[in-house]
Amino acid sequence: MNFRKYSTIWFFIICIILSQVVAWNIYSIEKNREIQLVKNECSNLKQRIESSLSQSINATSMVALLIEHDLIKDHFEEVAKALIKQNQYLDAIQLVRDMVIVETYPLKGNEQSIGYDLRTDSEHIREIMVSSSLNNLHFEGPFKLKQGGVGFVGRYPIIQHDSLWGYSAVIIKKENFVGLLGLDSTGMNETYFYQVKKQQTGKKYIPLFSENRTNFSTGIVHEQYIPIGDWIIQVKLRNPIYLSRAIGFSICGWIVSIVFAMLLQCKQKEKELMRI
């Protein structure tokens, strides 16, 4: 085989192979980097939620302890007021006795919740049973609150004289919850899309960011589970660049290979003409 005769073709093939190998490496490296970015952001979001909700655990366990030892008596309003003052992300504190809401602080704006029997809604019953079985704080939501708006209700079981007395509960409205995450009402920023939703999908539950119609089943996405509310949190990269960078380099590789092959071909023709 006359290598010189086919040198242009070989040069073109080698350049194409090398450029596409580099393009594939760019694709793999950039994609893995962006996947890791989303994983890190999802983990950070989970940590922010769990650390912020520790305030709710403190508030509900304190109220439960006072009820269990019959220390709160007629001072629920004063105790709840002090707890909310110390816990900036709580919108209200409630007492639930025999599945009926008997106290709410602040009362203003929450009047409709007083006397509400949670047994009238099967979803409430299920979530309360989960809270009782865990013997710890468990959140229900996001769902439409009785007093209006969307939010979360966390309930902590109260055991008095070896029997279930009821629950101490906290309410966190959507606006406050989104604030503790450091996000806005859209559930997105320049870099990511976010979503928080109930793992067990029910008719009463809505995604936290209902306006966000992003498809979280495609793209660079990561999700994590938060047991305290049976929540799935999802984070998706808005503008992944791994594919465009790889394709861009691949196209450049083709162009450069073609141009240099043509130049080499012209050079060879010039030499052949000079020989003549």
C-alpha positions as CSV (number, residue, x, y, z in Angstrom):
1,M,0.0,0.0,0.0
2,N,1.3,3.4,-0.9
3,F,1.0,5.3,2.4
4,R,1.9,8.6,0.8
5,K,-1.0,8.2,-1.7
6,Y,-3.5,7.7,1.2
7,S,-1.8,9.9,3.7
8,T,-4.6,12.5,3.5
9,I,-7.2,9.9,4.3
10,W,-5.2,8.5,7.2
11,F,-4.6,11.9,8.5
12,F,-8.3,12.7,8.4
13,I,-9.3,9.4,10.1
14,I,-6.8,9.8,12.9
15,C,-7.8,13.5,13.5
16,I,-11.5,12.5,13.6
17,I,-10.9,9.6,16.0
18,L,-8.8,11.7,18.3
19,S,-11.3,14.6,18.3
20,Q,-14.3,12.4,19.0
21,V,-12.4,10.6,21.8
22,V,-11.8,14.0,23.4
23,A,-15.4,15.0,22.8
24,W,-16.6,11.8,24.6
25,N,-14.3,12.5,27.5
26,I,-15.7,16.1,27.7
27,Y,-19.2,14.6,27.7
28,S,-18.4,12.1,30.5
29,I,-16.4,14.5,32.7
30,E,-18.9,17.4,32.4
31,K,-21.9,15.2,32.9
32,N,-20.4,13.6,36.0
33,R,-19.5,17.1,37.3
34,E,-23.0,18.4,36.8
35,I,-24.6,15.3,38.4
36,Q,-22.4,15.9,41.5
37,L,-23.4,19.5,41.6
38,V,-27.1,18.5,41.7
39,K,-26.4,15.8,44.3
40,N,-24.6,18.3,46.5
41,E,-27.4,20.9,46.2
42,C,-30.0,18.3,47.0
43,S,-28.1,17.2,50.1
44,N,-27.7,20.9,51.2
45,L,-31.5,21.4,50.8
46,K,-32.2,18.3,52.9
47,Q,-29.9,19.5,55.6
48,R,-31.5,23.0,55.6
49,I,-35.0,21.4,56.0
50,E,-33.9,19.1,58.8
51,S,-32.0,21.7,60.7
52,S,-34.8,24.2,60.4
53,L,-37.5,21.7,61.5
54,S,-35.6,21.0,64.7
55,Q,-37.3,24.1,66.0
56,S,-40.6,22.4,65.5
57,I,-39.4,19.3,67.4
58,N,-38.4,21.5,70.3
59,A,-41.7,23.4,70.4
60,T,-44.0,20.4,70.1
61,S,-42.1,18.3,72.6
62,M,-42.1,21.1,75.1
63,V,-45.9,21.5,74.8
64,A,-46.3,17.7,75.0
65,L,-44.2,17.6,78.1
66,L,-46.2,20.3,79.9
67,I,-49.5,18.5,79.0
68,E,-48.2,15.1,80.1
69,H,-47.3,16.6,83.6
70,D,-50.5,18.7,83.7
71,L,-48.4,21.9,84.0
72,I,-49.9,24.0,81.2
73,K,-53.5,24.3,82.6
74,D,-54.9,27.6,81.3
75,H,-51.6,29.0,80.1
76,F,-51.5,27.6,76.6
77,E,-51.6,31.0,75.0
78,E,-48.6,32.3,77.0
79,V,-46.5,29.2,76.4
80,A,-47.3,29.1,72.7
81,K,-46.6,32.8,72.3
82,A,-43.2,32.4,73.9
83,L,-42.4,29.4,71.7
84,I,-43.3,31.1,68.5
85,K,-41.3,34.1,69.5
86,Q,-38.3,31.8,69.8
87,N,-39.0,29.9,66.6
88,Q,-39.3,32.3,63.7
89,Y,-40.4,29.7,61.1
90,L,-43.5,28.6,63.0
91,D,-46.8,30.2,62.1
92,A,-49.0,28.6,64.7
93,I,-49.1,26.1,67.6
94,Q,-52.1,23.9,68.2
95,L,-53.5,21.4,70.7
96,V,-55.4,18.4,69.4
97,R,-57.4,16.4,71.8
98,D,-59.3,13.2,70.8
99,M,-58.7,14.2,67.2
100,V,-60.3,17.6,67.6
101,I,-58.4,20.9,67.5
102,V,-59.1,22.6,70.8
103,E,-56.5,25.4,70.9
104,T,-54.6,27.4,68.4
105,Y,-52.2,30.3,68.9
106,P,-52.4,32.8,67.4
107,L,-56.1,32.6,67.2
108,K,-56.5,35.5,64.7
109,G,-56.6,34.1,61.2
110,N,-56.9,30.5,62.5
111,E,-60.5,30.7,64.0
112,Q,-61.8,28.2,61.5
113,S,-59.5,25.5,62.8
114,I,-61.0,25.5,66.3
115,G,-63.3,22.5,66.8
116,Y,-62.3,20.9,63.5
117,D,-62.5,17.1,63.8
118,L,-59.5,15.5,62.0
119,R,-61.5,12.2,61.6
120,T,-63.6,13.8,58.9
121,D,-60.6,13.5,56.5
122,S,-59.1,10.1,55.8
123,E,-55.7,11.6,54.9
124,H,-55.5,13.3,58.3
125,I,-56.3,10.0,60.0
126,R,-53.5,8.2,58.1
127,E,-50.9,10.9,59.0
128,I,-51.9,11.0,62.6
129,M,-51.6,7.2,62.8
130,V,-48.0,7.5,61.4
131,S,-47.2,10.1,64.0
132,S,-48.5,7.9,66.8
133,S,-46.6,4.8,65.6
134,L,-43.4,6.8,65.4
135,N,-44.0,8.4,68.8
136,N,-42.3,11.5,67.4
137,L,-43.0,14.6,65.3
138,H,-44.4,13.8,61.9
139,F,-45.4,16.3,59.3
140,E,-48.4,16.3,57.0
141,G,-48.5,18.3,53.8
142,P,-48.2,20.3,51.8
143,F,-52.0,20.6,51.6
144,K,-54.7,23.2,51.8
145,L,-55.1,24.4,55.3
146,K,-58.5,24.7,56.9
147,Q,-57.9,28.4,57.7
148,G,-56.7,29.0,54.1
149,G,-53.5,28.8,52.2
150,V,-51.1,25.9,51.7
151,G,-48.8,24.6,54.4
152,F,-47.6,21.8,56.6
153,V,-48.8,20.6,60.0
154,G,-46.4,18.7,62.3
155,R,-48.0,16.6,65.1
156,Y,-46.3,15.2,68.2
157,P,-48.2,12.6,70.3
158,I,-49.0,13.4,73.9
159,I,-49.1,10.5,76.3
160,Q,-50.8,11.2,79.6
161,H,-51.3,8.5,82.3
162,D,-50.2,5.8,79.8
163,S,-52.8,6.7,77.2
164,L,-52.9,8.9,74.2
165,W,-54.2,12.3,75.2
166,G,-53.8,13.9,71.8
167,Y,-51.2,15.9,69.9
168,S,-49.2,19.1,70.1
169,A,-49.0,20.5,66.6
170,V,-47.2,23.2,64.7
171,I,-48.2,24.9,61.5
172,I,-45.8,26.2,58.9
173,K,-47.3,28.0,56.0
174,K,-45.9,27.6,52.5
175,E,-44.4,31.1,52.4
176,N,-42.5,30.6,55.7
177,F,-41.3,27.1,54.7
178,V,-40.0,28.4,51.3
179,G,-38.3,31.2,53.2
180,L,-36.5,28.7,55.5
181,L,-35.2,27.0,52.4
182,G,-33.8,30.2,51.1
183,L,-35.9,30.0,47.9
184,D,-38.8,32.0,46.5
185,S,-42.3,31.1,45.5
186,T,-41.3,29.9,42.1
187,G,-39.2,27.0,43.3
188,M,-36.3,27.9,41.0
189,N,-33.3,30.1,40.7
190,E,-30.8,30.8,38.0
191,T,-29.2,27.4,38.4
192,Y,-31.8,24.9,39.7
193,F,-35.4,23.8,39.8
194,Y,-36.7,22.6,43.2
195,Q,-39.7,20.5,44.3
196,V,-40.9,19.1,47.6
197,K,-43.8,16.6,47.5
198,K,-45.4,13.9,49.6
199,Q,-44.1,10.4,48.9
200,Q,-47.6,8.9,49.2
201,T,-49.6,10.9,46.7
202,G,-53.1,11.7,47.8
203,K,-55.9,13.8,46.4
204,K,-55.4,16.3,49.2
205,Y,-51.7,16.8,48.7
206,I,-50.1,19.2,46.2
207,P,-46.5,19.8,45.3
208,L,-45.0,22.7,47.2
209,F,-44.2,24.5,44.0
210,S,-47.4,23.8,42.1
211,E,-46.5,26.5,39.5
212,N,-43.3,24.7,38.6
213,R,-44.3,22.4,35.7
214,T,-40.8,21.1,35.2
215,N,-40.5,17.4,34.3
216,F,-38.3,15.9,37.1
217,S,-38.1,12.6,35.3
218,T,-35.6,13.8,32.7
219,G,-32.4,15.8,32.7
220,I,-29.8,16.1,35.5
221,V,-32.0,15.4,38.5
222,H,-31.4,14.1,42.0
223,E,-33.9,13.3,44.8
224,Q,-33.7,12.4,48.5
225,Y,-36.2,11.2,51.1
226,I,-37.0,13.0,54.3
227,P,-38.7,10.7,56.9
228,I,-40.1,13.4,59.1
229,G,-42.7,14.2,56.5
230,D,-42.5,11.3,54.0
231,W,-41.3,14.0,51.6
232,I,-39.4,13.6,48.4
233,I,-37.2,16.6,47.6
234,Q,-36.0,17.0,44.0
235,V,-33.4,19.2,42.5
236,K,-32.9,19.6,38.7
237,L,-30.2,21.5,36.9
238,R,-31.8,24.2,34.7
239,N,-29.2,24.6,32.0
240,P,-26.9,21.6,31.7
241,I,-24.0,22.2,29.4
242,Y,-22.3,18.8,29.2
243,L,-24.0,17.8,25.9
244,S,-23.6,21.2,24.2
245,R,-19.9,21.3,25.1
246,A,-19.3,17.8,23.8
247,I,-21.3,18.4,20.6
248,G,-19.5,21.7,20.1
249,F,-16.1,20.1,20.4
250,S,-17.2,17.2,18.2
251,I,-18.3,19.5,15.4
252,C,-15.1,21.5,15.7
253,G,-13.1,18.3,15.5
254,W,-14.9,17.5,12.2
255,I,-14.3,20.9,10.8
256,V,-10.6,21.1,11.8
257,S,-10.0,17.6,10.5
258,I,-11.6,18.4,7.1
259,V,-9.8,21.7,6.8
260,F,-6.4,20.2,7.6
261,A,-7.0,17.3,5.4
262,M,-7.9,19.6,2.5
263,L,-4.8,21.7,3.2
264,L,-2.7,18.5,3.2
265,Q,-4.3,17.4,0.0
266,C,-3.5,20.7,-1.7
267,K,0.0,20.6,-0.5
268,Q,0.5,17.1,-2.0
269,K,-0.9,18.3,-5.3
270,E,1.4,21.2,-5.4
271,K,4.4,18.9,-4.9
272,E,3.1,16.6,-7.6
273,L,2.9,19.6,-10.0
274,M,6.4,20.7,-9.1
275,R,7.7,17.3,-10.0
276,I,6.1,17.6,-13.4
